[in-house]
Amino acid sequence: MSSRRAARRTALFLLYQWDLTRQPLASLYEGEIDPFALELAHGVVEQAGELDRRITEAAIGWTADRFGTLERNVLRLALYELDRGEVPVEVAIDGVLAEIREKGVTDAELDRAKRIYLAEYIYESDSQSTLARRYGWALISGRTVADVEAWPDRIAKVTAEDIKKAAEAHLDIRSSVTGRLLPVAPGGAGGTEPPRERPTRS
């Protein structure tokens, strides 16, 4: 399972590069690409238009193109994998969180994540609406303008050990709930999909 999880992270990175730069998929990636990661990324790219339509339909008052590049591709990849039906979403989410809590992330994964977030921060700074949201959300949550402007430097200083400690403190399966919001059924009741068995941990 760990190799599949790592492949999903690689697929997300490939999709982020493709979406942000509009260069051919995988053309900017350095190193060997896991075949499963490439399969996932190609599948998402081929269905991107339809996936975005579904995201927009579900995000009331919002559209797929207004999400951040990373968030949009997380949603695309999640929808694509759900459609494949190979792994129950609850199991996949719990597995990824458990792995990060147990093993943390590698320096290479952290470096890629930093580059993704910092690149998105720079690109989105060209959008006046994004800047308004960025500062507005910070101010209403008790932060200051200085906090927002210091964010890139603070992200750059995060270490793999910091991630491990945070995961151990907060990603505890014993105090978490993983679920999905289902569409309203024709009769007006909530979604009626039967619950899937969730693995137990002591």
JOKA-V646777 format. One line per field, one symbol per residue. burial: 1 if it has 24 or more other ideal C-beta (glycine too) atoms within 12 Angstrom, else 0. Layout:
burial->???
//
This chain:
burial->0001111111111111111100001100100011011111101110010011001000000001001111111111111110000000101111111111100010001101111111111001000000000100000000000001001000100100001100000010100000000000000000000000000000
//
